[in-house]
Amino acid sequence: MPSVESFLNNIDTKYYQVIYDKVDNKFKNNCIAYGENSIPELCILKKMNVLDYNCLIIQHILKNDEINNEWLKIIGILFNKDNKVLYSLDIVNKKNTNILEIHLNNITNKKYKVIDKIEKYPGNNKLIYTLINSISNDKCKEIFK
C-alpha cells in the first residue's frame, strides 16, 4: 500500500502560496491544496475603487507551472476597468531568496517593470500597506493616463 506522501506526489495539480517563515527567516512555497478545481485561483482580501478602476487586493495562489517561475507572486492589486484586468501591481519574491520587489504588470502587452525594491520583509501586517502605498509611486503613472 502506497504512503500518503507518495499518493499526494502523484497528483498532477497542486496549488501553492508563498509564505514567510519567521523561524527560518526565509520565504517558502507552501502547498495548500491538491487536485483539479479544488481551490480558486484568487483569494480576494479587499475590494476598493481607485479613480476609474475597480480594484481587488488579492493573495496569489500559484499552480504547478507558476511555482517554477523566477519571480513568485505573493499579493497584488488587480486594476479592472469594464470587467477587464488591465494592470496588476504585485509584491513578488525572487525564487529561493529573500529578495522582494514590487512589479507593475501591463496585462495587455505582458510586460512588467520594477516599481520598487523592498529591502527587508515588512511583516504580514505591513505588506498590504506597502503595496497600496506604492500606487502613488511615479512609475505607476501609466495606469492613470
FIRO-328273 format. One record per residue: residue number from 0; z, x negated, y negated of N, C-alpha, C in turn. Coordinates in steps of 0.001 Angstrom, whole numbers, plus 524288, in hexadecimal, padded with zeros to 5 digits. Example, Ala and Ser with C-alpha at 12.3 -4.5 7.8 and 13.67 -1.06 7.14 Angstrom:
BEGIN
+-----+-------+-------+-------+-------+-------+-------+-------+-------+-------+
! num !    nw !    nu !    nv !   caw !   cau !   cav !    cw !    cu !    cv !
+-----+-------+-------+-------+-------+-------+-------+-------+-------+-------+
!   0 ! 81E78 ! 7CC7A ! 8163A ! 81E78 ! 7CFF4 ! 81194 ! 81E78 ! 7CC70 ! 80CE4 !
!   1 ! 81BA8 ! 7CDCE ! 808CA ! 81BE4 ! 7CA9A ! 80424 ! 81EBE ! 7CD9C ! 7FFE2 !
+-----+-------+-------+-------+-------+-------+-------+-------+-------+-------+
END
This chain:
BEGIN
+-----+-------+-------+-------+-------+-------+-------+-------+-------+-------+
! num !    nw !    nu !    nv !   caw !   cau !   cav !    cw !    cu !    cv !
+-----+-------+-------+-------+-------+-------+-------+-------+-------+-------+
!   0 ! 80000 ! 7FCB2 ! 804A7 ! 80000 ! 80000 ! 80000 ! 80000 ! 7FC8A ! 7FB21 !
!   1 ! 7FC39 ! 7FD81 ! 7F775 ! 7FBE3 ! 7FA3D ! 7F2C3 ! 80082 ! 7FB30 ! 7EF1A !
!   2 ! 801D0 ! 7F729 ! 7EC28 ! 80612 ! 7F7AC ! 7E865 ! 8043F ! 7FAD7 ! 7E3B1 !
!   3 ! 807FB ! 7FCCD ! 7E0BE ! 806BB ! 7FFD3 ! 7DC04 ! 803B6 ! 7FC66 ! 7D835 !
!   4 ! 8054C ! 7F780 ! 7D7B0 ! 802A7 ! 7F3E8 ! 7D413 ! 7FCEF ! 7F328 ! 7D58C !
!   5 ! 7FBC5 ! 7F253 ! 7DA95 ! 7F64B ! 7F19A ! 7DC2A ! 7F339 ! 7F6AB ! 7DB7C !
!   6 ! 7F5C7 ! 7FB1C ! 7DC5F ! 7F337 ! 80027 ! 7DB80 ! 7F1B2 ! 800C1 ! 7D5BB !
!   7 ! 7F564 ! 7FFA5 ! 7D228 ! 7F45B ! 80029 ! 7CC91 ! 7F04C ! 7FC49 ! 7CAB1 !
!   8 ! 7F03D ! 7F79B ! 7CCDC ! 7EC63 ! 7F3A4 ! 7CB52 ! 7E6D8 ! 7F536 ! 7CCD2 !
!   9 ! 7E63D ! 7F8A5 ! 7D09F ! 7E10E ! 7FA5B ! 7D250 ! 7DF08 ! 7FF1A ! 7CF55 !
!  10 ! 7E223 ! 8013B ! 7CBE2 ! 7E043 ! 8058D ! 7C89B ! 7DCE3 ! 80341 ! 7C44A !
!  11 ! 7D827 ! 8054B ! 7C3AD ! 7D463 ! 8030E ! 7C000 ! 7D5FF ! 80395 ! 7BA4E !
!  12 ! 7D7DE ! 8081F ! 7B8BC ! 7D8FD ! 80911 ! 7B337 ! 7DECD ! 8086D ! 7B226 !
!  13 ! 7DFEA ! 804F0 ! 7AE75 ! 7E54C ! 80416 ! 7ACC8 ! 7E566 ! 80466 ! 7A6DA !
!  14 ! 7E9D2 ! 80606 ! 7A4B5 ! 7EA7D ! 80679 ! 79F12 ! 7EF01 ! 802F4 ! 79D5A !
!  15 ! 7EE3B ! 80059 ! 798E5 ! 7F1F8 ! 7FC88 ! 7970C ! 7F37B ! 7FD8B ! 79161 !
!  16 ! 7F817 ! 7FBB1 ! 78FE6 ! 7F9A8 ! 7FB4F ! 78A74 ! 7FB88 ! 7F5C3 ! 78995 !
!  17 ! 7FA53 ! 7F3B3 ! 784FA ! 7FC2F ! 7EE8D ! 7837C ! 8018C ! 7EF58 ! 78109 !
!  18 ! 80570 ! 7ECD9 ! 78342 ! 80ACA ! 7ED6B ! 7814C ! 80D0F ! 7E807 ! 7801A !
!  19 ! 810E4 ! 7E7FF ! 77C98 ! 8139D ! 7E32A ! 77B4E ! 818AE ! 7E2F4 ! 77E5E !
!  20 ! 81958 ! 7DED8 ! 78164 ! 81E0B ! 7DE1B ! 78489 ! 821D5 ! 7DAB4 ! 78172 !
!  21 ! 8260A ! 7DD18 ! 77F8D ! 829D9 ! 7DA48 ! 77C56 ! 82CB4 ! 7D60B ! 77F65 !
!  22 ! 82D68 ! 7D6D8 ! 7846F ! 83031 ! 7D302 ! 787A9 ! 82CF4 ! 7CE0A ! 7883E !
!  23 ! 827F2 ! 7CEA8 ! 789B1 ! 8247D ! 7CA27 ! 78A6C ! 821E2 ! 7C865 ! 7855A !
!  24 ! 8227A ! 7CB81 ! 78134 ! 82041 ! 7CA43 ! 77C18 ! 81A4E ! 7C9A1 ! 77C5C !
!  25 ! 817B4 ! 7CD3A ! 77F23 ! 81201 ! 7CD0F ! 77F6D ! 80FD2 ! 7D279 ! 780A9 !
!  26 ! 80ABB ! 7D308 ! 77FD7 ! 8080C ! 7D7EF ! 780FA ! 80685 ! 7D81E ! 786B6 !
!  27 ! 806CB ! 7DCD0 ! 788EB ! 80558 ! 7DD98 ! 78E5B ! 801E0 ! 7E266 ! 78ED4 !
!  28 ! 7FE7E ! 7E24D ! 792B4 ! 7FB41 ! 7E6D0 ! 793FE ! 7FE26 ! 7E9EA ! 79823 !
!  29 ! 80006 ! 7EE73 ! 796A0 ! 8033A ! 7F1A2 ! 79A18 ! 7FFE6 ! 7F600 ! 79C66 !
!  30 ! 7FF46 ! 7F60D ! 7A190 ! 7FC67 ! 7FA44 ! 7A427 ! 7FFBE ! 7FF2E ! 7A3F8 !
!  31 ! 7FDA0 ! 8035D ! 7A1A3 ! 800AF ! 80821 ! 7A0E8 ! 7FED9 ! 80CB1 ! 7A448 !
!  32 ! 7FA20 ! 80C51 ! 7A685 ! 7F833 ! 810A9 ! 7A9B7 ! 7F3C4 ! 80ECD ! 7AD3E !
!  33 ! 7F304 ! 811B3 ! 7B183 ! 7EEEC ! 8108E ! 7B54C ! 7EBA4 ! 8156C ! 7B62F !
!  34 ! 7E68B ! 81499 ! 7B727 ! 7E32C ! 818E7 ! 7B8BC ! 7E022 ! 81B5B ! 7B44E !
!  35 ! 7DBA2 ! 81D93 ! 7B5B0 ! 7D841 ! 82032 ! 7B1E8 ! 7DB02 ! 824D5 ! 7AF68 !
!  36 ! 7DA25 ! 82580 ! 7AA57 ! 7DC13 ! 82A02 ! 7A764 ! 7E1FC ! 82AD5 ! 7A7CB !
!  37 ! 7E4DF ! 826AB ! 7A8B9 ! 7EA82 ! 82752 ! 7A932 ! 7ED46 ! 826F3 ! 7A3EF !
!  38 ! 7EA76 ! 82524 ! 79FEC ! 7ECF7 ! 82468 ! 79ADB ! 7E8C8 ! 824C6 ! 7969B !
!  39 ! 7EA0C ! 826E2 ! 7920C ! 7E62B ! 82706 ! 78DD7 ! 7E53F ! 82195 ! 78BB0 !
!  40 ! 7E0AF ! 820BE ! 78955 ! 7DF7A ! 81B9B ! 78729 ! 7E21C ! 81AB4 ! 781F0 !
!  41 ! 7E400 ! 81ED1 ! 77F72 ! 7E6A0 ! 81E41 ! 77A6F ! 7EC1C ! 8207C ! 77ABD !
!  42 ! 7EFB4 ! 81D9E ! 77892 ! 7F50B ! 81F7B ! 77808 ! 7F5F6 ! 8201F ! 77222 !
!  43 ! 7F59A ! 824FB ! 77040 ! 7F5EF ! 825FD ! 76A9C ! 7FBA2 ! 825E9 ! 768ED !
!  44 ! 7FCC8 ! 8227D ! 76528 ! 80212 ! 82204 ! 7631D ! 802DB ! 82553 ! 75E40 !
!  45 ! 7FECA ! 825C1 ! 75AF1 ! 7FF4B ! 828B9 ! 7560D ! 7F9E5 ! 82A05 ! 753F9 !
!  46 ! 7F984 ! 82E72 ! 75155 ! 7F4C2 ! 82FF4 ! 74E8D ! 7F5DA ! 82FA0 ! 748B9 !
!  47 ! 7F1FA ! 82DE1 ! 745B1 ! 7F2A6 ! 82D92 ! 7400B ! 7ED4F ! 82DB8 ! 73D73 !
!  48 ! 7ED3E ! 82EE8 ! 73866 ! 7E86F ! 82EE0 ! 73554 ! 7E897 ! 82A47 ! 73195 !
!  49 ! 7E43B ! 82776 ! 73154 ! 7E398 ! 8232D ! 72DA5 ! 7DE6B ! 82420 ! 72ADA !
!  50 ! 7DEC9 ! 825A0 ! 725E0 ! 7DA36 ! 82720 ! 722C0 ! 7D700 ! 82B2A ! 725C2 !
!  51 ! 7D20C ! 829F6 ! 72701 ! 7CE9E ! 82DC4 ! 729A1 ! 7CEEE ! 82D8C ! 72F99 !
!  52 ! 7D27C ! 82A8F ! 731B0 ! 7D2BD ! 829C4 ! 7374F ! 7D75F ! 82C98 ! 739C4 !
!  53 ! 7D666 ! 82ECF ! 73E59 ! 7DA9D ! 83096 ! 741BB ! 7DBC3 ! 82BF3 ! 7454E !
!  54 ! 7E088 ! 82A09 ! 74531 ! 7E1D8 ! 8254C ! 7480F ! 7E5B6 ! 8266B ! 74C6E !
!  55 ! 7E525 ! 82370 ! 7508D ! 7E8C3 ! 823A8 ! 754ED ! 7EB0D ! 81E38 ! 755AE !
!  56 ! 7F02D ! 81DEA ! 755C4 ! 7F2AE ! 81909 ! 7574E ! 7F376 ! 81965 ! 75D2A !
!  57 ! 7F175 ! 8158E ! 75FEF ! 7F175 ! 815CD ! 765A6 ! 7F3D4 ! 810E4 ! 7680F !
!  58 ! 7F5D6 ! 81188 ! 76CAD ! 7F73C ! 80D0F ! 76FE7 ! 7F2E7 ! 80CA2 ! 773ED !
!  59 ! 7F077 ! 80819 ! 77438 ! 7EBFF ! 80774 ! 777B7 ! 7EDAE ! 8073F ! 77D6D !
!  60 ! 7EA9B ! 809B7 ! 780AC ! 7EB21 ! 8096E ! 78657 ! 7E610 ! 806FF ! 78847 !
!  61 ! 7E680 ! 8029C ! 78AF5 ! 7E1ED ! 7FF90 ! 78C86 ! 7E0A6 ! 8005B ! 79246 !
!  62 ! 7DB95 ! 80078 ! 7936C ! 7D9CD ! 800E0 ! 798DD ! 7D8EA ! 7FB66 ! 79B18 !
!  63 ! 7D7B1 ! 7FB3B ! 7A020 ! 7D6DC ! 7F645 ! 7A2E6 ! 7D33C ! 7F296 ! 79FF8 !
!  64 ! 7CEB3 ! 7F47A ! 79E56 ! 7CAD7 ! 7F114 ! 79BD4 ! 7CCB6 ! 7EF22 ! 79680 !
!  65 ! 7CFD2 ! 7F225 ! 793BD ! 7D1AE ! 7F099 ! 78E98 ! 7D609 ! 7EC87 ! 78EE1 !
!  66 ! 7D8CA ! 7EC51 ! 7932C ! 7DD28 ! 7E8B3 ! 793B5 ! 7DB33 ! 7E30F ! 79418 !
!  67 ! 7D61E ! 7E259 ! 794FB ! 7D3D7 ! 7DD21 ! 7954E ! 7D188 ! 7DB49 ! 79029 !
!  68 ! 7D1BB ! 7DE86 ! 78C16 ! 7CFB9 ! 7DCF3 ! 786F8 ! 7D30D ! 7D89D ! 784AA !
!  69 ! 7D0BF ! 7D5AD ! 78102 ! 7D3AE ! 7D180 ! 77E64 ! 7D803 ! 7D3BD ! 77AF9 !
!  70 ! 7D6D2 ! 7D812 ! 7783E ! 7DAAA ! 7DA97 ! 774D2 ! 7DC34 ! 7DFC7 ! 77735 !
!  71 ! 7E152 ! 7E0AB ! 777C9 ! 7E353 ! 7E56F ! 77A30 ! 7E5C1 ! 7E8E0 ! 775FD !
!  72 ! 7E3EF ! 7EDC1 ! 775AD ! 7E5CF ! 7F15E ! 771B1 ! 7EB3D ! 7F362 ! 7730F !
!  73 ! 7EEAB ! 7F38E ! 76F0E ! 7F3FA ! 7F57F ! 76FDA ! 7F48C ! 7FADB ! 76D53 !
!  74 ! 7F423 ! 7FB0A ! 7682B ! 7F435 ! 8000A ! 7655E ! 7EFD0 ! 7FFFE ! 76169 !
!  75 ! 7EE5C ! 804B1 ! 75F8C ! 7EA1B ! 804F5 ! 75BCB ! 7EA23 ! 80A02 ! 758B8 !
!  76 ! 7E6D6 ! 80A0B ! 754C6 ! 7E5D9 ! 80EBD ! 751AC ! 7E010 ! 80FF2 ! 7523F !
!  77 ! 7DED7 ! 814AE ! 753F1 ! 7D96D ! 81676 ! 75449 ! 7D828 ! 81985 ! 74F58 !
!  78 ! 7D3F3 ! 81817 ! 74CB6 ! 7D238 ! 81ABF ! 747F7 ! 7CDCC ! 81E6F ! 74968 !
!  79 ! 7CEEF ! 8238B ! 74956 ! 7CB42 ! 8279B ! 74AEE ! 7C937 ! 82A90 ! 74632 !
!  80 ! 7C42D ! 82B87 ! 74641 ! 7C1D1 ! 82ED6 ! 74241 ! 7BDD0 ! 8323D ! 74507 !
!  81 ! 7BE08 ! 83751 ! 74421 ! 7BA7B ! 83B06 ! 746AE ! 7BAAC ! 83A7C ! 74CA1 !
!  82 ! 7BF67 ! 839F8 ! 74EC2 ! 7C057 ! 83989 ! 75465 ! 7BDB8 ! 834CF ! 756EF !
!  83 ! 7BCF7 ! 830AD ! 753E4 ! 7BA9A ! 82BEB ! 755EF ! 7BDE2 ! 82745 ! 75427 !
!  84 ! 7BF4D ! 823DB ! 757D3 ! 7C23F ! 81F26 ! 75676 ! 7BE71 ! 81B30 ! 75427 !
!  85 ! 7BF6B ! 8199B ! 74F44 ! 7BC0B ! 815DD ! 74C96 ! 7BE56 ! 8105B ! 74C94 !
!  86 ! 7C383 ! 81007 ! 74C17 ! 7C62F ! 80B00 ! 74BEA ! 7CB3A ! 80B4F ! 74F0B !
!  87 ! 7CCFF ! 806C5 ! 750B9 ! 7D24B ! 80660 ! 752C6 ! 7D4BA ! 8016C ! 7508D !
!  88 ! 7D9AE ! 801C1 ! 74F8E ! 7DCBB ! 7FD55 ! 74DB0 ! 7E0C7 ! 7FC5F ! 751EA !
!  89 ! 7E085 ! 7F7C4 ! 75472 ! 7E3AB ! 7F6DD ! 75919 ! 7E6DE ! 7F1E0 ! 758BA !
!  90 ! 7EB9F ! 7F225 ! 75AB5 ! 7EE9C ! 7ED64 ! 75BA0 ! 7ED4C ! 7EBB8 ! 76129 !
!  91 ! 7EB7F ! 7E6D9 ! 7619A ! 7E9B4 ! 7E4D3 ! 766A1 ! 7EC9F ! 7DFCE ! 767FA !
!  92 ! 7ECF1 ! 7DED3 ! 76D04 ! 7EF87 ! 7DA28 ! 76F0C ! 7EB7C ! 7D6D9 ! 771D5 !
!  93 ! 7EB33 ! 7D1CB ! 77071 ! 7E7AB ! 7CE49 ! 7733F ! 7E9EC ! 7CD6A ! 778AC !
!  94 ! 7E6BE ! 7CE76 ! 77C91 ! 7E880 ! 7CE64 ! 78205 ! 7EB50 ! 7C94E ! 78353 !
!  95 ! 7EFB5 ! 7C9E3 ! 78609 ! 7F2ED ! 7C58A ! 787ED ! 7F54B ! 7C233 ! 78395 !
!  96 ! 7F5F1 ! 7C47B ! 77EEC ! 7F86B ! 7C1B4 ! 77A8F ! 7FC12 ! 7C574 ! 777BA !
!  97 ! 7FEB2 ! 7C38C ! 773B9 ! 801D0 ! 7C6E4 ! 7704F ! 7FF1E ! 7C7A5 ! 76B0A !
!  98 ! 7FA0D ! 7C6A1 ! 76AD4 ! 7F711 ! 7C722 ! 765FF ! 7F5B8 ! 7CCE1 ! 76517 !
!  99 ! 7F6FD ! 7CED6 ! 76066 ! 7F5AE ! 7D42F ! 75ED9 ! 7F230 ! 7D411 ! 75A13 !
! 100 ! 7EE52 ! 7D78A ! 75A02 ! 7EAEF ! 7D82C ! 75571 ! 7EA14 ! 7DDF8 ! 75482 !
! 101 ! 7E879 ! 7DF3B ! 74FBA ! 7E6DA ! 7E48D ! 74E72 ! 7E0F4 ! 7E468 ! 74DDA !
! 102 ! 7DE37 ! 7E786 ! 750EC ! 7D87F ! 7E7B8 ! 750DD ! 7D6A7 ! 7ECF3 ! 74EBD !
! 103 ! 7D2D0 ! 7ECBB ! 74B44 ! 7D019 ! 7F167 ! 74975 ! 7CB09 ! 7F1C0 ! 74C8C !
! 104 ! 7CA78 ! 7F5F6 ! 74F88 ! 7C5DC ! 7F6BE ! 752D9 ! 7C250 ! 7FADE ! 7507D !
! 105 ! 7BD6D ! 7F969 ! 74F9C ! 7B978 ! 7FD21 ! 74E05 ! 7B716 ! 7FF3D ! 7530C !
! 106 ! 7B82E ! 80420 ! 7543D ! 7B680 ! 80664 ! 7593E ! 7B08E ! 806EF ! 7597C !
! 107 ! 7AE1A ! 807F2 ! 75505 ! 7A870 ! 808BF ! 754DB ! 7A574 ! 803D6 ! 7566A !
! 108 ! 7A6D2 ! 7FF5C ! 7540C ! 7A3DF ! 7FA9B ! 75548 ! 7A6A6 ! 7F71B ! 75940 !
! 109 ! 7AB13 ! 7F8E4 ! 75B43 ! 7AE08 ! 7F633 ! 75F5C ! 7AF8A ! 7F09E ! 75DDA !
! 110 ! 7B0FA ! 7EFE8 ! 758E6 ! 7B2B8 ! 7EACE ! 75708 ! 7B83C ! 7EB59 ! 754DF !
! 111 ! 7BB04 ! 7E70D ! 754DC ! 7C04B ! 7E720 ! 752A7 ! 7C107 ! 7E276 ! 74F0B !
! 112 ! 7C4E7 ! 7E2EE ! 74BAB ! 7C678 ! 7DE74 ! 7487C ! 7CC68 ! 7DE2D ! 7486D !
! 113 ! 7CE47 ! 7D96C ! 747DA ! 7D3E2 ! 7D881 ! 747C2 ! 7D5EA ! 7D9DA ! 74259 !
! 114 ! 7D9AC ! 7DD6A ! 74228 ! 7DC10 ! 7DF08 ! 73D3D ! 7E0C2 ! 7DB99 ! 73C02 !
! 115 ! 7E3C6 ! 7DA65 ! 73FFA ! 7E884 ! 7D761 ! 73F1D ! 7EA4A ! 7D4FC ! 74446 !
! 116 ! 7ED4F ! 7D0D9 ! 743DC ! 7EFD5 ! 7CE78 ! 74868 ! 7F5AB ! 7CF77 ! 747E1 !
! 117 ! 7F81E ! 7D0D7 ! 74C21 ! 7FDB9 ! 7D1E6 ! 74C23 ! 8005D ! 7CD22 ! 74E91 !
! 118 ! 80363 ! 7CA66 ! 74B65 ! 805C8 ! 7C580 ! 74D1A ! 809E5 ! 7C64D ! 75155 !
! 119 ! 80D0A ! 7CA50 ! 750C0 ! 8115A ! 7CB31 ! 75469 ! 8118C ! 7D0FD ! 755B6 !
! 120 ! 81293 ! 7D234 ! 75AA0 ! 812EC ! 7D7A4 ! 75C43 ! 81712 ! 7DA61 ! 758F8 !
! 121 ! 8158D ! 7DE89 ! 7561C ! 81938 ! 7E106 ! 75283 ! 81D30 ! 7E4B3 ! 7551A !
! 122 ! 81CAB ! 7E58E ! 75A27 ! 82012 ! 7E938 ! 75CE6 ! 81D67 ! 7EE7D ! 75D60 !
! 123 ! 81EF6 ! 7F176 ! 76142 ! 81C7D ! 7F683 ! 76252 ! 81CCB ! 7FA36 ! 75DAA !
! 124 ! 8213B ! 7FA5A ! 75B06 ! 821EA ! 7FE00 ! 756A9 ! 81E77 ! 7FCB2 ! 75201 !
! 125 ! 81D3C ! 7F7C5 ! 75134 ! 81A2E ! 7F631 ! 74CA5 ! 8145D ! 7F58E ! 74DCC !
! 126 ! 812DC ! 7F603 ! 752A9 ! 80D66 ! 7F537 ! 7541C ! 809DE ! 7F94E ! 7519B !
! 127 ! 80B5D ! 7FE41 ! 751D4 ! 80835 ! 80267 ! 74F70 ! 8082B ! 801D8 ! 74985 !
! 128 ! 80CA0 ! 80092 ! 74734 ! 80CE7 ! 7FFB7 ! 74189 ! 8092D ! 7FB5C ! 73FE7 !
! 129 ! 80917 ! 7F71D ! 742E1 ! 80594 ! 7F2BC ! 741C2 ! 7FFE9 ! 7F488 ! 741EB !
! 130 ! 7FE8B ! 7F7C1 ! 745BE ! 7F935 ! 7F9B9 ! 74642 ! 7F7C4 ! 7FD49 ! 741AF !
! 131 ! 7FB2A ! 8010A ! 74064 ! 7FA17 ! 804AD ! 73C10 ! 7F9B3 ! 801B7 ! 736E8 !
! 132 ! 7FD14 ! 7FDF6 ! 7362B ! 7FD16 ! 7FAE2 ! 73164 ! 7F7FC ! 7F7D0 ! 730B2 !
! 133 ! 7F57A ! 7F667 ! 734F8 ! 7F0A8 ! 7F352 ! 734AA ! 7EBFB ! 7F681 ! 732B7 !
! 134 ! 7EC77 ! 7FBB4 ! 7327F ! 7E82D ! 7FEF8 ! 73074 ! 7E6ED ! 7FD6C ! 72AD4 !
! 135 ! 7EAE7 ! 7FBB2 ! 727ED ! 7EA15 ! 7FA52 ! 7226F ! 7E7D0 ! 7F4D7 ! 721B8 !
! 136 ! 7E6F4 ! 7F1F3 ! 725EC ! 7E4AA ! 7ECC0 ! 7259C ! 7DF18 ! 7ED25 ! 7236D !
! 137 ! 7DDB1 ! 7E990 ! 71FF7 ! 7D879 ! 7E999 ! 71D90 ! 7D41A ! 7E978 ! 721A0 !
! 138 ! 7D50C ! 7E717 ! 72619 ! 7D109 ! 7E6B4 ! 72A26 ! 7CFE3 ! 7EBF9 ! 72CB1 !
! 139 ! 7D323 ! 7EFE4 ! 72B9F ! 7D250 ! 7F521 ! 72DD5 ! 7CF43 ! 7F8AD ! 72A24 !
! 140 ! 7CD97 ! 7F6C0 ! 725BD ! 7CAFC ! 7FA04 ! 721CF ! 7C60A ! 7FCAA ! 723DE !
! 141 ! 7C368 ! 7FA4A ! 72795 ! 7BE85 ! 7FC8F ! 72994 ! 7BF60 ! 801FA ! 72BEC !
! 142 ! 7C412 ! 80314 ! 72DAB ! 7C541 ! 8083B ! 72FE4 ! 7C4C5 ! 80C76 ! 72BB7 !
! 143 ! 7C64B ! 80B23 ! 726E8 ! 7C6D9 ! 80F1B ! 722DF ! 7C275 ! 80F0C ! 71EE1 !
! 144 ! 7BDEE ! 80CEE ! 72048 ! 7B958 ! 80CDF ! 71CB7 ! 7B737 ! 81248 ! 71BFC !
+-----+-------+-------+-------+-------+-------+-------+-------+-------+-------+
END
